[in-house]
Amino acid sequence: MPYLPLEDYGLIGDMRTSALIGKNGSVDWMCYPCFDSPSIFCALLDDAKGGRFQIAPEVEVSSTRQLYLPDSNVLVTAFMCEQGILEVIDFMPVPPEARITPDRPLGVGGPPPRLVRLVRALTGELPVKASCRPAFDYARQPHALEVRGRDAEFRTPELALRLRASVDLAAEEDAAVARFTLRQGEDVSFTLGAHDDPVPENLSALERDTLDFWRNWISQCQYTGRWREAVWRSALALKLLTFAPSGAIVAAPTTSLPEHVGGERNWDYRYMWPRDAAFTVYALLRLGFTAEAKAFNDFIEARSREGGSGIVRPIYRIDGGNSLDEQELPHLEGYRGSRPVRIGNGAHGQKQLDIYGELIDAIYLYNRHGEPLSYDEWCEVRAMLDWVCEHWREDDDGIWEVRSGQQPHLLSKVMCWVALERGIRIANYRGLPGQLDRWREERDTIYEEVMSRGFDPELGAFTQAYDTKLMDGANLLLPLVKFVGPRDPRWLSTLDRSLEKLAVGPLVYRYRLEDGADDGLEGEEGAFLACSFWMVECLVRAGRLEEARTKFEQLLAFSSPLGLMSEEFGQSGCLLGNMPQALSHLALISAAFHLDRALSGRSIG
């Protein structure tokens, strides 16, 4: 099988774009110049024609290891061979202009992104091959190649890239290739960037500066609890998923990595979901990253202003745009044959009522723990609250963006309650004007309806939607958003039914297709890692600390060797879905925070 397992990839980036690099030394996924730009390497989605940039010894490799240099996003891939040990150090410099600070919450971009690859022989003497063959625009655009000594230029009508090396390059068809031998202590460098990228400065100094940036940033993290390493790695992963020029955070930096290998459950996640807003703001504030929380909060507030009449879209591009038409790329075979490969996301046109709760909850959190809302921002919140009052009774496509038709999803109703409840809190806390009587009336109506129609006494649980007996992992959010008390008898019964029907060990599924759930798609999917961490937090709040701790420790074992998490975990023990997944890491941070506080005898709120 030519495709590496997803757990064999590390991620680097500069908060504008990123690259996935395998244990075999191959850059198999990179978009340029931004996360949602067309790819320049996509061997991850087509091993034969996708394009890659690989550096590896030209001798038999006995084993490989990957690690991040401590407290950083600088990646090291080590090749152990009989003849010696070779290291490839990969990073993307973060220019000062792209660095978010308290006095400058948005980066202005700076020079175009640059990929730096340093090759060092730790021991012995090793022959090495480096081969750079881009495949522009998802392998749809051929390129011209010109090699001049240690300089190669790849050019299409839309984009030109330059590869600079400290050894001679040669053209082999449409690839720039270098073959060289390294002895102990020797090194070679490669940089890939825009065609007008200046001659690289001292790369060792650039490596030190990049290390200093990441270490200075993560040193601000206020979490020092039992799971510091996992939480800090999650924070570093979230920082890599930040688009500095706008403050947006992408759900994942990849597209079409399958939820079911060989199936059609392949989606483009290189965008920003308002659904993740509350989780993101909460995690950033809890960890002490107020500048990032402000940048993200400013982004989501700007989107709410653009919608007009309180309308918010389910998905946005990272620059705030909404051109997300879904397309299929039939010329790509997909990761391990998982077709279709998609770019864009058709869910942007869905009706998803839950996003109002998550969005206003995020605004509430930032208003309370960050900066107070301005009057104009409050006007936009009021418009959203009035919209919720008018529309909460409607069916929708739900939090999981199913393609089986709209239903009265229970969590959507609950999150409409959250929107109104948090809006009322903001108004009362600040003495702000609004239709409080109407908001309270609708809030209370939603609550009574959910309790009467959303809880099935025979099943003993809150259900996926009204008038159904299906369970849904999304309902694990009910006590986390304070809709129901964590030890309310109805909730404790729901928690037990969720463990019985949705959980396999520490892993929790969103819903079970074999029980009759219908999401409009063929095939199956893996356990959902965010739901699994929500379960841990629910157990913590229910006082079942030993059970919660055991499950949390088990879940950490399901991360990659580098501590990265995808969206799902398969029954065969593999990571599934786009990765790394912001929501999985956000849920990990929240679960670790609350579990640590509870074990220390402190209030968890």
ABEGO torsion letter per residue (X at the ends): XABBBAAABBBBBAGABBBBBBAAGBBABBBOABAABBBABAAAABAAAAEBBBBBBABBBABBBBBBBBGBABBBBBBBBAAEBBBBBBBBBBBAAABBBAABABBAGEBBBBBBBBBBBABEBBBBBBBBBBBBGGGABBBBBBBBEABBBBBBAABBBBBBBABBBBBBEABBBBBBBBBBGBBBBBBBBBAABBBBBBAAAAAAAAAAAAAAAAAABABABAAAAAAAAAAAAAAAABBAAAGBBBABABBGBBABBGBABBBBAABBBAAAAAAAAAAAAAAGBAAAAAAAAAAAAAAAAAAEGGBBBABBBAAGBABABBBBBAABAEBGGBOBBBBEBAAAABBBAAAAAAAAAAAAAAAAABBBBBAAAAAAAAAAAAAAAAAAABBBAEAAGBAAEBBBBAAAAAAAAAAAAAAAAAAAAAGBBEBAAAAAAAAAAAAAAAAAAABBAAAGBBBABBGBABBBAAAAAAAAAGABBAABAAAAAAAAAAAAAABBEABBBABBAAAGBBAGBBEBBBBBAAAAAAAAAAAAAAGBAAAAAAAAAAAAAABBAAGBBBABBBAAGBBBEBOBBAAAAAAAAAAAAAAAAAAAGBBAX
